[in-house]
Amino acid sequence: MEERIIGYNFNTLDFVFDHNQQLYKIRKFTPEIDGRLFDYPIITPEEAEQTLLKGDYFTTVNKTTPKEGKVKKVELVYDTSGFEEYLMPYYKFYVAIPMERIYDQSEIEKKLNAFGVYYVPAVEREYLDINNE
């Protein structure tokens, strides 16, 4: 399981295209994780969902707090943007959001599903230094 988590979150490929939309370069990212995985106990996905429903999350979705029954998928992920000082796991929630609130749309588009992505730290709260900005 550990190898699967490492492969999914840390060993990634980036495809770079030139101005003619031709594949120019493929970059493989394999960051040094130096045994920093599994240093702290994590909460269960069910505990994380309760935290989400209470409004304790971060997201780029400009919506209200998700309601019970709207979570459609959850994954355990790591933020690997390259700017983080520490590697910390998060639960990534895919939450159904109404399409009609996104933009005006045709009748066909009204039948499509839209999902917002919300993140909740997977590390037990007592190990998070929340007040230290």
Secondary structure as GFF3:
##gff-version 3
##sequence-region A 1 133
A	DSSP	alpha_helix	2	9	.	.	.	ID=ss1
A	DSSP	beta_strand	12	17	.	.	.	ID=ss2
A	DSSP	beta_strand	23	29	.	.	.	ID=ss3
A	DSSP	alpha_helix	45	53	.	.	.	ID=ss4
A	DSSP	beta_strand	58	59	.	.	.	ID=ss5
A	DSSP	beta_strand	71	78	.	.	.	ID=ss6
A	DSSP	beta_strand	89	97	.	.	.	ID=ss7
A	DSSP	three_ten_helix	99	101	.	.	.	ID=ss8
A	DSSP	three_ten_helix	109	111	.	.	.	ID=ss9
A	DSSP	beta_strand	114	121	.	.	.	ID=ss10
A	DSSP	three_ten_helix	125	127	.	.	.	ID=ss11
###
